[in-house]
Amino acid sequence: MCPDRWSAEDDARWSAEDDARWSAEDDVRGVPQSAEDDARWPAEDDARGVPPSAENDAATLAEVGETEVLRRIFPRLPHSSAELLGPGDDCAVIAAPDGRFVVTTDTMVQGPDFRMAWSTPHDIGWKAAMTNLADVAAMGARPTGLVVAIAAPLDTPVSVLLGIADGLREACVAAAPGCGVVGGDLSTSSALTIAVTAFGSLDGGEPVTRAGARPGDVVAVAGELGLAGAGIWLLFRDGVHDADAEGDSIPDARRGRALRRHHGALLEAQLAPRVPVPLGVPAREGGATAMLDVSDGLALDARRLARASGCTVRFDPDAIDREAAALRTLDPIVGERAVAFVLSGGEDHALLATFPASVPLPAGFRPLGVVAAGEPDVLVGDVPYSSLGGWDPYADWDGRAG
């Protein structure tokens, strides 16, 4: 078990072992670490269905140019089953079976949204896909296509973009089979940035918005609560090294890798989340009256649902305690912070939904409370939850890129 605080002894004990192990793990995630790793890539790509590449993927974007980068990326991207015309033209064409589609977009920027010291390129692509797929699922829709724009510094190795492409592909395969990347754009910037626009089909159903909750409904959740918030807390506490000249802590890649080994559930939830995308459509079909993706913290997003619906969300204190107890059991390092992580951690990407009390909850959902008449607010029992909680990039980013 990892100690509560990082120490010099930890550096000495873990460094060589973790570095050796991480190199092998990064092969799988899409980060070649050495000449030997590069030589292993073709066989691994064959196993994953990716055409082997004889090119030097360690070359930079400036050295190979946009056309060559795209040529290497395209074979790694997943195709969409709704794709009528895919990448390569001015626009993609995707099917909209009932004449409607849902659309969402999300941007991840190096610094406020991820740190290269802690995230692999595969993590970045995976998370960029998952955060958008979760929004589509929260509308009760089936994800059909992604459009991806990436801007990166000119000295970025091509292997980084290939790793991102692998993450996008594997996230789609894992969470939304049939969804693929149908187009996008490449550009340059001082910080690595990835913007994803996702499309989804309602397949003849009605969208589930945030505004449909009614008094008497059951409040339920599918997915994890608190793990991602605990993961980022742990990274900023123990995954950094001594402060720089300005007094700021600097993300440390080696410490981050060790934390990922010893606190895998928390770190994976933050860096490469597993999202209950497949449960969005069953929630709609099961009678969900309102639903949203828990991206900024359970209490903050529940408050958004309450305001949109004009009612009160009352969480059962026992249910919150059960969630906190499960989190402590999963990783005792969270300690007494567990309740705060559950309510305010952020980036869970769980599905928070309300259902009529007369219908059974769909598989995968568990009850957290009820909807009550009253002013739009969030209560835990009868006590208003006053903490804003959650994540606000304009208020919470420390200004560093990492």
KOLGUZA-377047 format. One record per residue: x, y, z of N, C-alpha, C, O in turn; residue in one letter. Coordinates in steps of 0.2 Angstrom, whole numbers, plus 5000, padded with zeros to 4 digits. Layout:
N
XYZXYZXYZXYZA
...
//
This chain:
402
500449945000500050005000500450065000500950075004M
500250114996500650174996500650215002500050225004C
501150245004501050295010500650355009500550365003P
500450385014500050445013500350505010500050545007D
501050505011501450555008502050535004502350475006R
502250564999502850544995503450564999503450615002W
503950514999504550535003505150514998505150484993S
505750535001506350524998506450444997506750424992A
506250405002506350335002505950304996506150254993E
505350334995504950314989505250324983505250284978D
505650384982506050394976506550334975506550314969D
506850324980507350274979507150204978507350164974A
506550184981506250124981505950104974505950054972R
505550154971505150144966505450164959505150144954W
505950204959506050244953506250194947505950194942S
506750144948506950104943506450054941506350034935A
506150024946505549974945505050004941504749974936E
504750064943504250094940504450114932504050104928D
505050144931505250164925505250104920505050114914D
505450054922505549994918504849964916504649944911A
504449964921503749934920503349984916502949964912R
503450054917503050104913503150094906502750104902W
503750084904503950084897503550024893503250044888S
503449974897503049914894502349934893501949924888A
502049964899501349984899501250044893500750044890E
501750084892501650134887501650114880501350144876D
501950054879501950024873501150014871500950024865D
500849984876500149974875499650034874499250034870V
499850084877499450144877499650194871499350244870R
500250174868500350214862500950264863500950324859G
501450254867501950294868502650264867502850234872V
502950254861503550224861504050264865504150324865P
504450224869504950254874505650244871506050284874Q
505850204867506550194865506550164858506050144855S
507150154855507250114849506950044849506650024845A
507050014855506749944856506049944856505749904853E
505749994859505050004859504750014852504249984850D
505050054848504850064841504850004837504449994833D
505349964838505449894835504849854836504649814832A
504549854843504049814845503349834842502849794842R
503349904840502649934838502349894832501749884833W
502649874827502249844821501949784823501349774821P
502249734828501849674830501249694834500749664833A
501349744838500749764843500249794838499649784840E
500349834833499849864829499549814825498949814824D
499849764823499549704819499049674824498449654822D
499149664830498749634835498149674836497549644838A
498149744836497649784837497249804830496749844831R
497449774825497149794819497349854815497049884811G
497949884818498249944815498749924810499249894811V
498749954804499249944799499949954801500050014804P
500349914800501049924803501349984799501250004793P
501850024802502150084800502850074800503150054805S
503250084794503950084794504250154795504850154795A
503850204795504050274796504350284803504250244807E
504750334803505050354810504550404813504450464812N
504150374818503650404821503850454827503550494830D
504550454828504850494832504950564829505150614833A
504950564823505050634819504450684821503950664824A
504650744821504150794823503650814818503750794812T
503150844820502650874815502950914810502750914804L
503350964812503751004808504150974803504250994797A
504450914804504850874800504450834795504750834789E
503850814796503550774791502950814788502750794782V
502650864791502150904788501450874789501350814790G
500950914787500250894788499950834784499650784787E
500150834778499950784773500150714776499750664776T
500850714778501050644780500850624787500650564788E
500750674791500450654797499750624796499550574800V
499350654792498650634791498650564788498250514790L
499150554783499250484780499350434785499050374785R
499750444791499850404796499250394801499150334804R
498950444802498350444807497750404804497450364808I
497550414798496950394795496850314796496350294798F
497350274795497250204796497150184803496850124804P
497250224808497150214815496550234818496350214823R
496150274814495550294816494950244815494950214810L
494450244820493850204819493350224813493350294813P
493050184810492550204805491850204809491750164813H
491450244806490750254809490250214805490350214799S
489850174808489350134804488850184801488450154796S
488750244803488350294801488650334795488350374792A
489250314794489650354789489450344782489450284779E
489250394778489050394771489650424767489750394761L
490050464770490650494767491050514772490950554777L
491650484773492150494778492650544777492550584773G
493250544781493750594780494050594773494050544769P
494250654771494550664765494250714760494550744756G
493550734762493250784758493150844762493350844767D
492750894759492650954763492250944769492350974774D
491750894769491350884774491250804774491350774769C
491150784780490850714781490150714780489750764781A
489850654778489150644778488950584782489250524781V
488550594787488350534791487550534791487250584790I
487350474792486550464792486250484798486550484803A
485650514797485250534803484550494802484050524798A
484450434804483950394802483250424803482750414799P
483150464809482450494809482450564808482050604810D
482950594804483050664802483250704808483250764807G
483450684814483750724819484350694821484550634821R
484750734825485350704828485550754834485350814834F
485850724839486150774844486850784843487150744840V
487050844845487750864844488050894850487650934853V
488650884852489050914857489750924856489950894851T
490050964859490750974858491150994865490851014870T
491750974865492150984871492850994869493150954865D
493251034873493951054871494351034877494251044883T
494951004876495450984881496051024879496351014874M
496351064884496951104883497451084888497351074894V
498051074885498651054890498651114895498751174893Q
498651094901498651144907498051134911498051104916G
497551164909496951164913496551094913496251074917P
496651054907496350994906496750934907496450874909D
497350934905497850874906498550904907498650954905F
498950854910499650874910500050814907499950754908R
500450834902500850784899501350744903501450684901M
501450764909501850724914501450674916501750624919A
500850674916500350624920499950584914499850524916W
499850614909499350574904499850554898500250594896S
499650494896499950474889499550504884498950524885T
499850504878499450524872498850474871498250504869P
498850414873498250364872497750394877497150394876H
497950404883497450434888497150494886496550504887D
497450544882497150604880496650584875496150614875I
496850544870496350524865495750494868495150504866G
495850444872495350404876494850454880494250454879W
495150494884494750544888494350594883493750604885K
494650614878494350664874493750634870493150664870A
493750564869493150534866492650524871492050534870A
492850494877492450474882491950534885491350524886M
492350594886491950644888491350674883490850694886T
491450664877490950684872490450624871489850644871N
490650564871490250504871489750514877489150494876L
489950534883489550534889488950584888488450574890A
489150644885488650694883488150664879487550684880D
488350634874487850604869487350554873486750554872V
487650514877487250464881486850494885486250474886A
487050554888486550584893485950614890485450634893A
485950624883485350644880484850584878484350584875M
485150524880484750464878484850444871484450404868G
485450464868485550454861486150404860486550384864A
486150374854486750324852487250364848487150394843R
487850364851488450394847488550364840488550304839P
488650414835488750394828489350414825489650384821T
489650474827490250504824490550554828490250594832G
491250564827491650614830491950654825492250624820L
492050714826492450764822493050784827492850814832V
493650774825494150794830494650844827494950834821V
494750894830495250944828495850944834495750944840A
496450944831497050944836497550994834497651004828I
497751034838498251084837498851074842498751054848A
499451074839500051044843500651084842500651114836A
501151094846501751124845502151094839502051034838P
502451124835502851104829503351044831503451004827L
503651054837504151004839503850934842504150894845D
503150934842502850874845502950814840502950814834T
503150754843503350694839502650674836502150674839P
502750644830502150614827501850554831501250544831V
502250524835502050464839501450494844501050454846S
501550554846501050584851500350584847499850564850V
500250604841499650614838499450544836498850524836L
499850494834499650424833499350394840498850354839L
499650404845499450384852498750414853498350374856G
498650474852497950504853497450474848496950454850I
497650454842497150424837497050354840496450334840A
497550314843497350254846496850254851496450214852D
496950304856496550314861495850334859495350304862G
495750374854495050384851494750324848494150314850L
495150284845494850224842494650174847494150144847R
495050164852494950114857494350134862494050094865E
494350194863493750224867493050214863492550184866A
493050224857492450214853492250134853491750114854C
492750094852492650024852492449994859491949954859V
492650024864492450004871491850024873491449994876A
491650094871491050124874490450134869489850134871A
490650134863490150154858490250114851490450154846A
490250054851490350014845489950044839489350054840P
490250054833489950084828490050154827489850184822G
490250194832490450264832491150264829491550224831C
491350314825491950324823492150394822491750444822G
492750414820492950474818492850484810493150454806V
492450534809492250554802492550614799492450624793V
492950644803493350704800493650744805493650724811G
493950794803494350834808494850884805494750904799G
495350914809495750964807496450954811496350934817D
496950984808497550984811497851054811497751084806L
498151084816498451144816499051144821499151094824S
499351204822499851214827499651264832499251314831T
499951254838499851304844500451294849500851244848S
500451334854500951334859500751274864501251254867S
500151254865499951204869499551154865499151174861A
499651084867499251034864498551044866498351044871L
498151044860497451054861497051004857497250994851T
496550974860496050934856495350944857495150954863I
495050964852494350974852493950924848494050904842A
493450894851493050844848492250864848492050894853V
491950854842491250864842490950794840491150764836T
490450774844490150714844489450714841489050764843A
489250674837488550664835488250604837488550554838F
487550604838487150544840486450544837486150594836G
486250484837485550474834485050454839485250414844S
484450484839483950464844483550404842483150384846L
483650384835483350324833482550324834482250274836D
482250384833481550384834481250404841480650424842G
481750404846481550424852481550504854481750534849G
481350524859481350594861482050604866482150564869E
482350664865482950674869482750684876482250704878P
483150654880483150664888483550724890484150724889V
483150784892483550844893483550844901483450804905T
483850904903483950914910483250944913483250944920R
482750954909482250994912481550954913481050984914A
481650894913481050854914480850824921480350784921G
481350834926481250804932480650834935480450894935A
480250784939479650804942479650784949479950734951R
479250824954479250794961478950724961478550704958P
479350684966479150614966479650574962479650514964G
479950594957480450554954481050534958481150564963D
481250474956481850444960482450474956482550474950V
482950494960483650514957484050454958484150424963V
484450444952484850384952485450404948485450444944A
485950354948486550364945486850304942486750254945V
487150304937487550254934488250274933488450324930A
488750234935489450244934489750264941489450254946G
490350284941490750294947490650364949490550414946E
490750374956490750434959491350444964491450404968L
491650504963492250524968492950494966493350524968G
492950444961493650424960494050474956494650484958L
493750504951494150544947494350604951494950634950A
493950634955494150694960494650674964495150714966G
494650614967495150584972495850574968496350594970A
495750554961496350544957496750614956497350614957G
496450664954496750724953497050754959497550784959I
496650744965496950774971497550734973498050764975W
497550674972498150634974498750654969499350654971L
498650664963499150684958499450754960500050764960L
499050804962499250864964499650864971500050904972F
499450814975499750814981500450774981500950794984R
500450714978501050674978501350664971501850634971D
501050684966501350674959501750734957501750744951G
501950774961502350834959503050834963503150804968V
503450874960504150884964504150954967503750994966H
504750964970504851034973504651094969504751094963D
504451144973504151204969504751234965505351234967A
504551274960504951304956505151374959504951384964D
505451414955505651484958505051524960505051564964A
504451514956503851554958503451524964502951544966E
503751464966503451434972502851384970502451364974G
502851364963502351324961502551254961503151244959D
502151204962502351134962502351114954501951134951S
502851064952502851044945502650974945502950934948I
502250954940502050884939502650844937503050864934P
502650784941503250744940503050674937502650644939D
503350664931503050604927503250534931502750494931A
503750534934503950474937503550454943503350404945R
503450514947502950504953502250484951501850444954R
502050524945501350504943501350434941500750404942G
501850404937501850334935501750284941501350244941R
502150304947502150264953501450264956501150214958A
501150324956500450334959499950294955499550264958L
500050294949499550254944499650174946499150144945R
500250154948500350084949499950064956499650014957R
500050114961499850094968499150124969498850104974H
498850164965498150194966497850194959497550244957H
497850134956497650124949496950144948496750184943G
496450124952495750144951495650224951495250244947A
495950254956495850324956496150364950495850404947L
496750344948497150374943496850364936496750404932L
496650294935496350284929495650314928495450344922E
495250324933494650364933494750434931494350464927A
495350464933495450534931495750534924495550584920Q
496250494923496650504916496350464911496450484905L
496050414912495750374906495050344909495050274910A
494550384910493950354913493550304909493550304903P
493250264913492750214910492050244911491850254917R
491650254906491050294906490450254904490550214899V
489850254907489350214906488950234900488350234900P
489250244894488950264888488450214886487850244884V
488450154886487950104884487350114888486850084885P
487350144893486750144897486250204896485750214899L
486450254891486050304890485450294886484950314888G
485450254881484850234878484350194882483750204882V
484650144886484150104890483850154895483250134897P
484150204898483850244902483350284899482750294902A
483450304893482850344889482250294888481650314890R
482450234886481850184885481550164892480950134892E
481950164897481650144904481250204907481050194913G
481150264904480750314906481050374910480750404913G
481750384909482050434912481750504910481550514904A
481550544915481250604914481750664913481650714910T
482350654916482950704915483550664916483650614919A
484050694913484750654913485250704911485150754907M
485850694914486450734912487050704914487050654918L
487650714911488250694912488550724918488650784918D
488850684923489150714929489850734927490350694928V
489950784924490650804922490950854927491650854928S
490650894931490850944935490750934943490850984947D
490550874944490350864951489650844952489250874950G
489550794957488850774958488350834960487850844957L
488550864965488150924968488050974963487451004962A
488550994959488551054955488051034949487651074947L
488150974946487750954941487050934943486550954939D
486950914949486250904951485950974952485350974951A
486251024954485951094954485751114948485251144947R
486151104942485951124936485351084934484951114930R
485251024935484650984934484051014937483551024935L
484151034944483651064948483451124945482851144945A
483851164943483651234940483351224934482851264932R
483551184929483251174923482551144924482051164920A
482451104929481751074930481351114935480751094935S
481651154938481251194943481051164949480451164951G
481451124952481251084958481851074962482451094961C
481851034967482351024972482550944971482150904971T
483250944971483550874971483750854979484150894981V
483450804982483650784989484050724988483750674987R
484650724990485050664991484950634998484850665003F
484850564998484750525004485450525007485950495004D
485550545013486250545016486550475017487150465016P
486050425018486350355018486650335011487150295011D
486250355006486550334999487250374998487650334995A
487250435000487950464999488450435004489050425001I
488250415010488750375014488950315011489550295012D
488450275008488650215004489150224999489650184998R
489050274995489550294990490250304992490750284990E
490250344998490850365001491250305004491850295003A
490850255007491150195010491450155004491950125005A
491050144999491350114993491950134991492450104989A
492050204990492650234988493250224993493750214991L
493050225000493550215005493850145004494350125005R
493350095003493550025002493950014996494449974996T
493850044991494250044985494950064986495350034983L
494950124989495650154991495650184997495350244997D
495850165003495850195009496150265009496050295014P
496650275005496950345005496550405005496750455007I
495850395003495450455002495250475009495050535010V
495150425014495050435021494350475022493850455018G
494350525026493750565027493550615022493050645022E
493950615017493850665011493350625006493050655002R
493150565008492750525003492050555001491850564995A
491750585006491050615005491150675001490750684996V
491650715002491750774998491950754991491750794986A
492350704990492450684983491850654979491750674973F
491450624983490750594980490350654977490050654972V
490250704982489850764980490150814976489750844972L
490750824976491050884973491750864969492050914966S
491850804968492550784965492550804958493150834956G
492050794954492150814947492450764942492850724944G
492250764936492550724930492350654931492750604929E
491850634935491650564935491350544929491450484927D
490950584925490650564919490150504920490050464915H
489850504926489350464927488650494924488650544922A
488150454924487550474921487050484927486850434931L
486850544928486350564934485650574930485550614926L
485150534933484550534929483950534934484050514940A
483350554932482750544936482250504933482250504927T
481950464937481450414934480750414938480850434944F
480250404935479650404939479650344944479950294943P
479450354950479450304956479050244954479250194957A
478650244949478250184947478650144943478350084941S
479150154940479550114935480150084939480450124943V
480350024937481050004940481650034937481550054931P
482150044941482750074938483050034933483049974934L
483250054927483650014922484249984925484550014930P
484449924923485049894925485649944925485749984920A
486049944930486649984930486550054934487050084936G
485950074935485750134939485650114947485350054948F
485850154951485650144958485350204961485550264959R
484950204966484550264969485050304973485450274977P
484950374972485350414977484850464981485050494986L
484250474979483750514982483150524978482950484974G
482850584979482150594976482150674974482550714976V
481650684969481550754967480950774971480450744972V
481050834974480450864978480250934975480650964972A
479650954977479451024975479851074979479951054985A
479951124976480251184980480751224976480751204970G
481051264979481551304975482151264972482351214975E
482351274966482951234963483551234968483851294969P
483651184971484251174975484451104976484051054974D
484951094979485251024981485251014989485551054992V
484950964991484950954998485250884999485150844995L
485650875005485850815007485450805014485550825019V
484850755013484350755018483950815018483750835013G
483950855024483550915024484050975024483851035025D
484750965023485251015023485451035016485650995013V
485351105015485651125008486351115008486751125012P
486551095002487251085000487551144998487451154992Y
487851185002488051255000488751254996488851304992S
489151204997489751214993489651204986489251164983S
489951254982489951254975490151194972489851164968L
490751174974491051114972491251104964491151154961G
491451054962491551044955492151074952492551104956G
492151084946492751104942492551164938492051164934W
492951224939492851284935493551304932493951324936D
493651294925494251304922494451384923495051394924P
494051424924494151494924494351514932494751564933Y
494151474936494251484943494851444946495151464951A
494851374944495251324947495951314944496351284947D
496051334937496751314934497251364937497151424938W
497851334938498451364941498851404936499351434938D
498651404930499051434925499651404922499951424918G
499751344924500351304922500151254917499551224917R
500551234912500451184907500651114909500351064907A
501151104913501451034915501650994909501850934910G
//
